[in-house]
C-alpha cells in the first residue's frame, strides 16, 4: 500500500501515468545479480518487458546483458550502452533488415528458430563479410503450467525448433560457413510460479545437450531463457522474486561441462513490481447489481487484463478507510473488455480519488497504444 508521503507527490500530476519506484528496481537488480554471480550465471534482460529508458539504463548499469526480440530493441540496447558482446537477438520472424543491422553491430548471438532462418542468416552474413554466432532455440515440449497465451515451449506453439528437425539443423550447419553454432536456447513461457517446472526443463536440456555432444558438437552456451514469475496478489509482502531458489534449481539440476556458460533471459521478475499505473476516478456508477469505478486509464495504458485476463492488485490510495464496496474497475475505452478487475473490494470511492494498479512495470507501458487516439502515457519516477 502506498503511504501518504508518496501520495502527496502525485497530487499535482495529470493522470494516468506510470510511477516507477527506482529504489525497489535497484534492490531487485542487486539481489538478482548477487544470486546469479554466486553460480557464475549470465543474465540478459528481456527488453520486451519494459523499454523505459531510465529503467533500462539502471539495468545496464547493474551489469546485465540485453535479450532483444526486434531490430529496434537491438538498436536501443546498443544506444543505451549495453556491451555488444552481451546482446542476443531472438524472435521467430526476424526480417532481413533487422538481421543486417544486428550483423553490422556485431552482436553476441542470434537465437535461431528454424532451419530456414539458418540459411537466411548465413546468406546475409556472407554478403556482409561476417560470421554470425548462433544458438538454436529448441522447443523442449515442457508445459510451463501458466496461462496458455504466454506458454511458448510446447509443440503446438510457433516458437523454436522441434526435436524431429534437429538432424536437419545439424546437417545444414555443415554447409553454412558464415554461421557458428555456439549454444542451444530454450524458453518455455512466462509468469511461472511453480519452480518445479524448471527442474523438468533442466532434464530436457540435459537430454538435448547430450544429443549434440554425441554428434560432435561442442556447446559453449546453455541458454535456458527466463519465465520466473512474481506475486501479483501480494506485491508488498514479496516485492523481490526468489532469485536464489530459481538459480539454485539450475545449479543443482543442469548438467554442465567445464568452461560452459549458462545464460538466462529475465524480464518480468526484474521490473514488474517497480512499476505502478496511477489513475483517477472519473465517474462512480452505482447500480442494483453492479457498482463501477470509471477510471481515466484504460486498456490503452495497461493491456494485460484485457489480453490475458491478468490479475493486478488495485488500491484506492486516496482513502484507506470507509465502508467496503465491491466495484468493477473499468476504463474509458469503447470496448467491453476494457476492465481492470471485477468485484474488487475497496473503501467507498468518489470522483477524483486516485487509484493504483500495482505490479505493472512489466508488459504495461511497452504495450500501450493510441487506440481511440489516446495520449501517450507518461512516466513519473521516485526521487
DRENMARMI-312619 format. One line per 2 residues: number of its first residue (from 1); their letters; for each residue x, y, z of C-alpha. Coordinates in Angstrom, 1 decimal. Layout:
# DRENMARMI-312619
NUM) A) X Y Z; ...
This chain:
# DRENMARMI-312619
1) XX) 0.0 0.0 0.0; 1.4 3.4 -0.9
3) XX) 1.9 5.7 2.0; 0.7 9.3 2.4
5) XX) 4.1 10.8 1.7; 4.3 9.1 -1.7
7) XX) 0.7 10.0 -2.4; 1.4 13.7 -1.8
9) XX) 3.9 13.7 -4.7; 1.2 12.6 -7.1
11) XX) -1.4 15.2 -6.3; -0.4 17.7 -9.0
13) XX) 0.4 15.1 -11.7; -2.0 14.7 -14.5
15) XX) -3.2 11.2 -14.7; -2.9 8.5 -16.0
17) XX) 0.8 7.8 -15.6; 3.3 5.1 -14.8
19) XX) 5.1 5.5 -11.5; 8.5 3.8 -11.2
21) XX) 10.0 3.0 -7.8; 13.7 3.2 -8.8
23) XX) 14.8 2.2 -5.3; 12.9 -1.1 -5.5
25) XX) 14.1 -1.6 -9.0; 17.7 -1.2 -7.8
27) XX) 17.1 -3.6 -4.9; 15.7 -6.2 -7.3
29) XX) 18.6 -5.9 -9.7; 21.1 -6.2 -6.8
31) XX) 19.5 -9.3 -5.4; 19.3 -10.9 -8.8
33) XX) 22.9 -10.1 -9.7; 24.3 -11.3 -6.5
35) XX) 22.3 -14.6 -6.8; 23.4 -15.1 -10.4
37) XX) 27.1 -14.3 -9.6; 27.1 -16.9 -6.9
39) XX) 26.8 -19.6 -9.6; 28.7 -17.7 -12.3
41) XX) 25.4 -17.4 -14.3; 24.9 -14.7 -17.0
43) XX) 21.6 -12.7 -17.1; 20.3 -10.9 -20.2
45) XX) 17.4 -8.5 -19.5; 14.4 -9.2 -21.7
47) XX) 13.9 -5.8 -23.3; 10.3 -6.6 -24.3
49) XX) 9.2 -6.4 -20.7; 9.9 -2.7 -20.3
51) XX) 12.0 -0.4 -22.5; 11.5 2.8 -20.5
53) XX) 14.9 4.5 -20.8; 15.5 5.2 -17.2
55) XX) 14.6 1.7 -16.2; 16.8 0.1 -18.9
57) XX) 19.7 2.4 -18.0; 19.6 1.1 -14.5
59) XX) 19.6 -2.5 -15.7; 22.5 -1.8 -18.0
61) XX) 24.4 -0.1 -15.2; 23.8 -3.2 -13.0
63) XX) 25.9 -5.3 -15.4; 23.2 -7.3 -17.2
65) XX) 23.1 -8.1 -20.9; 20.2 -7.5 -23.3
67) XX) 17.8 -10.0 -24.7; 16.1 -8.4 -27.8
69) XX) 13.2 -9.6 -30.0; 13.2 -6.9 -32.6
71) XX) 15.7 -4.8 -34.6; 14.7 -1.7 -32.7
73) XX) 15.3 -3.4 -29.4; 18.8 -4.3 -30.5
75) XX) 19.3 -0.7 -31.6; 18.0 0.8 -28.4
77) XX) 20.1 -1.6 -26.3; 23.3 -0.6 -28.0
79) XX) 22.4 3.1 -28.0; 21.8 2.9 -24.2
81) XX) 25.2 1.3 -23.8; 24.8 -2.4 -23.4
83) XX) 28.0 -4.1 -24.5; 27.6 -5.6 -28.0
85) XX) 29.0 -8.9 -26.7; 26.1 -9.1 -24.3
87) XX) 23.3 -8.5 -26.8; 21.3 -11.5 -28.1
89) XX) 18.6 -11.3 -30.8; 15.7 -13.8 -30.6
91) XX) 12.4 -13.9 -32.4; 10.5 -16.2 -34.7
93) XX) 10.3 -13.7 -37.5; 13.5 -11.6 -37.9
95) XX) 13.4 -9.5 -41.1; 16.4 -9.2 -43.4
97) XX) 16.8 -5.6 -42.4; 16.8 -6.5 -38.7
99) XX) 19.4 -9.3 -39.3; 21.6 -7.0 -41.3
101) XX) 21.5 -4.3 -38.7; 22.4 -6.8 -35.9
103) XX) 25.3 -8.1 -38.1; 26.5 -4.6 -38.6
105) XX) 26.6 -4.1 -34.8; 28.5 -7.4 -34.2
107) XX) 26.0 -8.7 -31.6; 26.9 -11.7 -29.5
109) XX) 24.4 -14.2 -30.7; 21.2 -14.8 -32.8
111) XX) 18.7 -17.2 -31.2; 17.6 -19.1 -34.4
113) XX) 14.1 -20.6 -34.5; 14.0 -22.6 -37.8
115) XX) 16.2 -24.4 -40.4; 15.2 -21.8 -42.9
117) XX) 16.4 -18.9 -40.7; 19.8 -20.6 -40.5
119) XX) 20.2 -20.3 -44.3; 19.0 -16.6 -44.3
121) XX) 21.4 -15.5 -41.6; 24.3 -17.4 -43.4
123) XX) 23.5 -15.7 -46.7; 23.2 -12.2 -45.2
125) XX) 26.4 -12.7 -43.1; 28.3 -13.9 -46.2
127) XX) 27.2 -10.8 -48.1; 28.3 -8.6 -45.2
129) XX) 31.6 -10.4 -44.8; 30.7 -11.5 -41.3
131) XX) 30.5 -14.7 -39.3; 27.4 -14.8 -37.0
133) XX) 27.3 -16.6 -33.7; 24.0 -18.5 -33.3
135) XX) 22.2 -20.6 -30.7; 19.4 -23.0 -31.8
137) XX) 16.2 -22.2 -30.0; 14.8 -25.7 -29.3
139) XX) 11.2 -26.4 -28.4; 11.6 -28.8 -25.4
141) XX) 7.8 -29.6 -25.2; 7.7 -28.7 -21.5
143) XX) 4.4 -27.5 -20.1; 5.1 -24.3 -18.1
145) XX) 1.7 -24.5 -16.3; 1.0 -20.9 -16.9
147) XX) -1.7 -19.0 -19.0; -2.0 -20.6 -22.4
149) XX) -1.4 -17.3 -24.1; 2.1 -17.0 -22.5
151) XX) 3.2 -20.6 -22.9; 6.0 -21.0 -25.5
153) XX) 7.6 -24.3 -25.0; 5.0 -26.8 -26.3
155) XX) 5.0 -28.4 -29.8; 1.7 -26.6 -30.6
157) XX) 3.5 -23.2 -30.1; 5.1 -21.3 -33.0
159) XX) 8.4 -20.9 -31.3; 11.6 -22.8 -31.6
161) XX) 12.9 -25.9 -33.5; 11.2 -29.2 -32.8
163) XX) 13.0 -32.4 -31.9; 12.5 -34.0 -35.3
165) XX) 14.1 -31.0 -37.0; 17.4 -31.2 -35.1
167) XX) 19.0 -33.6 -37.5; 18.2 -31.3 -40.4
169) XX) 19.7 -28.4 -38.5; 22.9 -30.2 -37.8
171) XX) 23.2 -31.3 -41.4; 22.5 -27.7 -42.6
173) XX) 25.2 -26.3 -40.3; 27.9 -28.3 -42.2
175) XX) 27.1 -26.3 -45.4; 26.8 -22.9 -43.8
177) XX) 30.3 -21.4 -43.4; 29.2 -17.9 -42.2
179) XX) 27.5 -19.0 -39.0; 28.9 -20.7 -36.0
181) XX) 26.9 -22.7 -33.5; 27.8 -21.5 -30.0
183) XX) 24.8 -22.5 -28.0; 21.4 -24.1 -27.5
185) XX) 18.5 -22.0 -26.3; 15.2 -22.7 -24.6
187) XX) 12.3 -20.7 -23.3; 9.1 -22.4 -22.1
189) XX) 6.9 -19.5 -21.1; 6.3 -16.6 -18.8
191) XX) 4.9 -15.9 -15.2; 6.0 -19.4 -14.0
193) XX) 5.5 -19.6 -10.2; 5.7 -23.4 -9.9
195) XX) 9.5 -23.7 -9.8; 9.4 -27.5 -10.2
197) XX) 8.7 -26.7 -13.9; 12.3 -25.5 -14.2
199) XX) 13.5 -28.9 -12.9; 11.6 -30.5 -15.8
201) XX) 13.3 -28.0 -18.2; 16.7 -29.0 -16.9
203) XX) 16.0 -32.7 -17.6; 15.1 -31.8 -21.2
205) XX) 18.1 -29.5 -21.7; 20.4 -32.2 -20.4
207) XX) 19.0 -34.7 -22.8; 19.3 -32.4 -25.8
209) XX) 22.7 -31.2 -24.8; 23.9 -34.9 -24.8
211) XX) 22.4 -35.4 -28.2; 24.6 -32.6 -29.6
213) XX) 27.7 -33.8 -27.7; 27.2 -37.3 -29.1
215) XX) 27.3 -35.9 -32.6; 30.5 -34.0 -32.1
217) XX) 29.1 -30.5 -31.4; 30.7 -28.8 -28.5
219) XX) 28.2 -26.4 -27.0; 29.6 -23.3 -25.2
221) XX) 26.4 -21.7 -24.2; 23.4 -23.2 -22.4
223) XX) 20.7 -20.6 -22.6; 17.6 -21.6 -20.5
225) XX) 15.6 -18.5 -21.1; 13.5 -16.9 -18.4
227) XX) 9.9 -17.1 -17.2; 10.3 -16.6 -13.5
229) XX) 7.0 -15.2 -12.2; 6.1 -12.7 -9.5
231) XX) 3.4 -12.5 -6.8; 0.8 -10.2 -8.3
233) XX) -1.6 -10.7 -5.3; 0.9 -9.7 -2.6
235) XX) 3.3 -7.2 -4.1; 4.2 -5.6 -0.7
237) XX) 4.9 -9.0 1.0; 7.0 -10.3 -1.8
239) XX) 8.4 -7.3 -3.7; 11.5 -9.2 -4.9
241) XX) 11.3 -12.6 -6.6; 13.1 -15.6 -5.2
243) XX) 16.1 -15.4 -7.4; 18.2 -17.5 -5.1
245) XX) 15.9 -20.5 -5.3; 15.4 -20.1 -9.0
247) XX) 19.2 -20.1 -9.8; 19.8 -22.9 -7.2
249) XX) 17.5 -25.2 -9.2; 19.5 -24.7 -12.3
251) XX) 22.8 -25.1 -10.5; 21.5 -28.4 -9.0
253) XX) 19.8 -30.0 -12.0; 21.5 -28.6 -15.1
255) XX) 24.5 -30.6 -16.3; 27.4 -28.5 -17.4
257) XX) 30.9 -29.2 -18.6; 34.0 -27.2 -17.6
259) XX) 34.1 -23.8 -19.3; 30.4 -23.9 -20.3
261) XX) 28.3 -20.7 -19.7; 24.7 -20.7 -18.5
263) XX) 22.6 -17.8 -19.7; 19.2 -16.5 -18.6
265) XX) 16.8 -14.1 -20.1; 14.8 -12.5 -17.3
267) XX) 12.3 -9.6 -17.7; 9.1 -9.6 -15.6
269) XX) 10.8 -10.6 -12.4; 13.3 -7.7 -12.7
271) XX) 10.8 -4.9 -13.4; 7.2 -5.7 -12.7
273) XX) 6.8 -4.7 -9.0; 8.7 -1.4 -9.5
275) XX) 6.0 0.0 -11.9; 2.5 1.1 -10.9
277) XX) -0.2 2.6 -13.1; -1.7 5.6 -11.4
279) XX) -5.2 6.8 -12.4; -8.1 8.8 -11.2
281) XX) -11.8 8.0 -10.8; -13.8 9.9 -13.4
283) XX) -17.2 8.6 -12.5; -18.9 6.3 -10.0
285) XX) -21.7 4.4 -11.5; -23.8 2.7 -8.8
287) XX) -26.4 0.2 -9.9; -28.6 -2.5 -8.5
289) XX) -26.3 -5.5 -9.4; -23.1 -3.7 -10.1
291) XX) -21.0 -0.7 -9.0; -18.5 0.7 -11.4
293) XX) -15.5 2.9 -11.0; -14.7 4.5 -14.3
295) XX) -11.0 5.5 -14.5; -9.1 7.8 -16.8
297) XX) -6.7 4.9 -17.5; -7.8 2.1 -19.8
299) XX) -6.7 -0.9 -21.8; -4.7 1.6 -23.9
301) XX) -2.4 2.1 -20.9; -2.4 -1.4 -19.5
303) XX) -3.4 -4.2 -21.9; -2.7 -7.3 -19.8
305) XX) -6.1 -7.7 -18.1; -8.0 -7.4 -21.4
307) XX) -5.4 -9.6 -23.3; -4.6 -12.3 -20.7
309) XX) -7.3 -11.8 -18.1; -4.3 -10.9 -15.9
311) XX) -4.8 -10.0 -12.2; -3.3 -6.8 -10.8
313) XX) -3.8 -5.6 -7.2; -5.9 -2.4 -7.3
315) XX) -5.9 0.1 -4.4; -7.6 3.4 -3.7
317) XX) -4.7 5.4 -2.5; -6.8 8.4 -1.6
319) XX) -8.7 6.7 1.2; -7.8 3.6 3.3
321) XX) -10.9 3.6 5.5; -14.6 3.6 4.8
323) XX) -17.4 1.2 4.1; -16.2 -1.6 1.8
325) XX) -17.8 -1.7 -1.6; -17.3 -4.2 -4.5
327) XX) -16.5 -2.4 -7.7; -15.9 -3.3 -11.3
329) XX) -12.8 -1.2 -12.2; -13.2 -0.1 -15.8
331) XX) -11.6 2.3 -18.2; -13.0 4.8 -20.7
333) XX) -12.2 2.8 -23.9; -15.1 1.8 -26.2
335) XX) -14.6 -1.9 -25.6; -16.3 -4.2 -23.2
337) XX) -13.0 -5.8 -22.4; -11.7 -2.5 -21.0
339) XX) -11.8 -3.8 -17.4; -9.0 -4.0 -14.9
341) XX) -10.9 -6.1 -12.3; -14.3 -7.3 -11.3
343) XX) -15.9 -7.2 -7.8; -12.8 -5.5 -6.4
345) XX) -13.3 -4.7 -2.7; -12.2 -1.2 -1.6
347) XX) -13.4 1.6 0.6; -16.3 3.6 -0.8
349) XX) -14.8 5.7 -3.6; -15.6 9.0 -5.2
351) XX) -14.8 11.1 -8.2; -11.2 12.3 -8.2
353) XX) -9.9 9.5 -6.0; -6.5 8.2 -7.0
355) XX) -6.2 4.5 -7.9; -3.1 2.5 -8.0
357) XX) -2.9 -0.6 -10.3; 0.1 -2.4 -8.9
359) XX) 2.9 -4.6 -10.4; 2.5 -3.0 -13.8
361) XX) 6.2 -2.5 -14.6; 6.3 -5.4 -17.0
363) XX) 4.3 -5.5 -20.2; 2.5 -2.3 -19.2
365) XX) 4.0 0.8 -20.7; 5.5 -1.2 -23.5
367) XX) 2.1 -2.4 -24.7; 0.4 0.9 -24.5
369) XX) -1.4 2.0 -27.7; -3.0 5.1 -29.2
371) XX) -6.4 3.4 -29.8; -9.2 5.9 -29.6
373) XX) -6.5 8.5 -30.3; -5.4 8.4 -26.7
375) XX) -2.5 10.4 -25.5; 0.8 8.6 -24.9
377) XX) 1.0 7.6 -21.3; 3.6 9.5 -19.2
379) XX) 6.2 8.3 -16.7; 7.0 9.6 -13.2
381) XX) 9.9 8.4 -11.1; 10.7 8.1 -7.4
383) X) 13.4 10.5 -6.2
